[in-house]
Amino acid sequence: MWGVYMLNKEKIKELEAFATKIRIETIKALGNLGFGHVGGSFSIADTLAVLYGEVMNIDPSNPRWEDRDWLICSKGHSGPAVYSALALKGYFPVEDLMTINKPGTRYPSHCDRNLTTGVDMTTGSLGQGSSLAVGVALGHKLDKKDNYTYLILGDGEIQEGQVWEAVSYAAHAQLDNLIAFVDYNKKQLDGFLVDINKPFSISGKFESFGWHAQDVDGHDIEAIYDAIQIAKKAKGKPSVIVLDTVKGKGWNYCETAPSNHHITISKEQMEDALLELNKKLEEVMG
């Protein structure tokens, strides 16, 4: 059954393939390195595929185009997935991903706008991306521009007080050109959220601050796309889409690993992941 906004079957298949390719390039790069942030990179791959593959107004040949939409991945440790999406869209050669986090690289562990073509904002210090996104959205609003700002937050990251200061001001400024995503994969660096700091209702918190909020399956391409279209219709207030995700989604070993925020990756594990992901890609492409 098609969703509210009629994303056709061929486009859904295309975006599912894109998400799988993002995971493939990410594990190839991190496997080549031997370690990295696989869990949180894999959990947002589907959202990145929808944004870069269908929703965002971008031009890879002109990365600093003034009328582009902005993506700010506040949970900057998921940079490898962002880099993979950018490479697959043609911002830079896919082969460059093999230098991730190596000496002299333009692709550090956390996103850096001064190094990586296509990255809109430097992030990594958790919580700060939220304030930066609010500033960007406010600037566009004051300039009467139509750009959207998309913000990706981690579910552990939103324990930072700075996030809620930004959330409060975004509602006050009626930033309806700001759409945030919370990657609710239920794990943070040191364990499960419920054991460290129970999140309770994430969407309920945002609503209490004056935001439009939705909860969706963060691995359902159609649901993510529909939620973004609905968010764009919420005039006079910013929107948040809480993504119900699985940390490490797409690689069974990583999904089930007790600690999968940052892992070591052997050659055999990389080959196992690629076997699983390429099989998925073949199924999607049909």
C-alpha positions as a printed Julia matrix, in Angstrom:
286×3 Matrix{Float64}:
  0.0     0.0    0.0
  1.39    3.38  -0.94
  1.79    6.05   1.66
  0.02    9.36   2.02
  2.29   11.12  -0.46
  2.42    8.36  -3.07
  6.13    7.63  -3.23
  5.95    5.1   -6.06
  7.29    1.56  -5.86
 10.24    2.21  -8.15
 11.36    5.21  -6.11
 11.03    3.23  -2.88
 13.18    0.49  -4.39
 15.72    3.07  -5.55
 15.97    4.63  -2.08
 16.18    1.26  -0.35
 19.07    0.42  -2.66
 20.69    3.78  -1.89
 20.44    3.1    1.87
 22.04   -0.31   1.41
 24.84    1.21  -0.7
 25.46    3.77   2.05
 25.93    0.89   4.5
 28.15   -1.0    2.04
 30.49    1.94   1.45
 30.56    2.73   5.17
 31.58   -0.78   6.21
 34.16   -0.95   3.42
 35.74    2.27   4.63
 35.63    1.43   8.33
 36.65   -2.17   7.67
 39.66   -0.89   5.77
 40.48    1.26   8.8
 39.83   -1.62  11.21
 37.48    0.2   13.57
 34.84    2.9   13.71
 31.34    4.1   14.53
 29.31    1.46  12.71
 26.22    1.27  14.91
 25.0     4.86  14.69
 26.1     5.2   11.08
 24.0     2.23  10.01
 20.92    3.29  11.99
 20.56    6.58  10.07
 21.36    5.21   6.59
 17.69    5.02   5.58
 17.03    8.61   6.61
 20.12    9.81   4.75
 18.93    7.93   1.65
 15.55    9.66   1.75
 17.07   13.09   2.35
 19.87   12.97  -0.21
 18.03   10.72  -2.64
 14.67   12.46  -2.85
 13.95   15.3   -0.42
 16.82   17.76  -0.19
 17.36   20.54  -2.68
 21.07   20.08  -3.45
 23.62   20.4   -6.24
 26.73   18.18  -5.87
 28.48   20.24  -8.56
 27.97   23.36  -6.43
 28.26   22.28  -2.76
 28.01   25.85  -1.39
 24.99   26.78  -3.48
 23.14   29.45  -1.5
 19.69   28.0   -2.18
 20.54   24.47  -1.05
 18.97   22.69   1.88
 21.35   22.07   4.78
 22.03   18.85   6.68
 23.58   19.08  10.11
 24.47   15.71  11.62
 24.81   16.8   15.23
 25.75   13.27  16.27
 28.95   13.8   14.33
 30.31   10.32  15.02
 27.9     9.12  12.32
 29.96   11.07   9.81
 31.02    7.91   7.91
 27.44    7.37   6.76
 27.13   11.03   5.75
 30.38   10.75   3.8
 29.13    7.63   2.03
 25.9     9.36   1.04
 27.81   12.37  -0.26
 30.25   10.22  -2.24
 27.44    8.2   -3.8
 25.75   11.47  -4.83
 28.93   12.61  -6.57
 30.34   15.22  -4.18
 33.71   13.44  -4.29
 35.06   10.06  -5.5
 33.82    7.02  -3.61
 37.43    5.79  -3.47
 38.27    8.72  -1.15
 36.27    7.0    1.59
 39.16    4.58   2.07
 41.07    7.4    3.79
 38.5     7.9    6.57
 40.18    8.81   9.86
 43.69    8.25   8.52
 46.54   10.79   8.77
 46.0    13.71   6.42
 42.45   12.65   5.55
 39.69   15.0    4.45
 37.22   12.61   6.11
 37.75   12.66   9.88
 35.79   10.54  12.35
 33.49   13.51  13.05
 32.07   15.82  10.38
 34.17   18.87   9.48
 32.87   21.43   6.98
 36.37   22.82   6.45
 37.66   19.47   5.24
 34.85   17.54   3.56
 33.1    18.71   0.41
 29.34   18.67   0.97
 29.4    18.79   4.78
 27.43   21.85   5.82
 28.49   22.11   9.46
 31.28   20.85  11.72
 29.9    18.67  14.52
 30.96   16.1   17.07
 30.73   17.91  20.4
 27.35   16.47  21.29
 24.51   18.94  21.61
 26.18   21.79  19.75
 24.75   20.83  16.36
 21.28   21.67  17.64
 22.22   25.3   18.32
 24.03   25.54  14.99
 20.99   24.21  13.13
 18.74   26.74  14.86
 21.14   29.51  13.85
 21.19   28.39  10.22
 17.4    28.07  10.06
 16.96   31.46  11.71
 19.37   33.07   9.25
 17.45   31.68   6.3
 14.18   32.81   7.85
 15.48   36.35   8.37
 16.74   36.43   4.79
 13.29   35.26   3.63
 14.84   32.23   1.91
 13.11   28.9    1.29
 15.98   26.66   2.42
 15.18   23.84   4.84
 17.59   22.83   7.57
 17.62   19.15   8.53
 19.12   18.22  11.89
 20.07   14.69  13.01
 20.33   14.13  16.77
 21.28   11.04  18.73
 18.96    9.7   21.41
 21.8     9.75  23.94
 22.83   13.18  22.73
 19.51   14.72  23.72
 20.48   14.27  27.36
 22.57   17.42  26.78
 20.94   20.56  28.16
 22.09   22.61  25.18
 19.74   20.63  22.97
 16.72   21.79  24.94
 17.87   25.41  24.98
 17.97   25.23  21.19
 14.62   23.42  21.05
 13.03   26.11  23.2
 14.32   28.97  21.07
 13.44   27.26  17.77
  9.8    27.11  18.87
  9.88   30.7   20.06
 11.25   31.81  16.67
  8.64   29.7   14.84
 11.3    28.0   12.71
  9.06   25.93  10.46
 12.02   25.59   8.09
 13.77   23.34  10.64
 13.09   19.59  10.67
 14.96   17.51  13.23
 15.36   13.75  13.46
 16.15   11.85  16.64
 17.87    8.54  15.94
 16.14    6.5   18.64
 18.3     3.38  18.43
 18.08    2.99  22.2
 21.82    2.77  22.84
 24.46    5.33  23.63
 28.21    5.13  24.18
 28.08    3.36  27.54
 25.01    1.17  27.17
 21.22    1.26  26.92
 19.38    4.53  27.4
 16.93    2.98  29.85
 19.81    2.01  32.13
 21.61    5.36  31.9
 18.9     8.0   31.63
 15.38    6.92  30.66
 14.15    8.97  27.69
 10.42    8.56  28.45
  8.45   10.07  25.53
 10.87   11.86  23.23
  8.13   13.17  20.95
  6.15   14.23  24.03
  9.08   16.31  25.25
  9.4    18.11  21.94
  5.65   18.73  21.81
  5.77   20.25  25.29
  8.35   22.71  23.94
  6.01   23.73  21.11
  7.26   21.49  18.3
  5.28   19.39  15.84
  6.3    15.78  16.55
  5.94   12.39  14.87
  7.12    8.86  15.66
  8.0     6.64  12.68
  9.78    3.42  11.78
 13.27    4.7   11.03
 13.95    1.88   8.58
 10.79    2.36   6.51
 11.67    4.54   3.51
  8.06    5.41   2.77
  7.24    6.28   6.38
 10.26    8.58   6.65
  9.4    10.34   3.4
  5.75   10.8    4.39
  6.74   12.16   7.8
  8.94   14.8    6.17
  6.09   15.9    3.89
  3.75   16.14   6.88
  6.38   18.12   8.8
  6.6    20.64   5.98
  2.89   21.33   6.38
  3.27   22.23  10.07
  3.44   25.99   9.68
  4.61   28.28  12.45
  6.58   25.68  14.39
  9.65   23.46  13.96
  9.19   19.72  13.53
 10.83   16.61  14.92
 10.64   13.08  13.56
 11.59   10.43  16.11
 13.08    7.49  14.23
 12.52    4.1   15.84
 15.73    2.39  14.74
 18.08   -0.5   15.46
 21.7     0.36  16.12
 23.82   -1.37  13.49
 20.82   -2.07  11.25
 21.74   -4.11   8.18
 24.55   -6.19   9.66
 23.3    -8.91  11.97
 26.55   -9.14  13.96
 26.48   -5.43  14.75
 22.75   -5.37  15.49
 23.15   -8.04  18.16
 26.51   -6.97  19.62
 26.08   -5.82  23.26
 28.32   -2.8   22.65
 28.16   -1.47  19.09
 28.76    2.26  19.33
 32.39    2.01  18.24
 33.76   -1.41  17.29
 36.85   -3.07  15.89
 36.31   -4.73  12.53
 38.39   -7.66  11.33
 38.81   -8.49   7.65
 36.57  -11.53   8.16
 33.87   -9.44   9.83
 33.97   -6.89   7.02
 33.57   -9.67   4.46
 30.66  -11.11   6.45
 28.96   -7.71   6.55
 29.49   -7.14   2.84
 28.08  -10.58   2.04
 24.93   -9.79   4.02
 24.55   -6.29   2.59
 25.2    -7.27  -1.03
 22.59  -10.01  -0.68
 20.15   -7.37   0.56
 21.04   -5.13  -2.38
 20.36   -7.93  -4.85
 16.97   -8.56  -3.22
 16.06   -4.88  -3.41
 17.17   -4.49  -7.0
 15.22   -7.67  -7.83
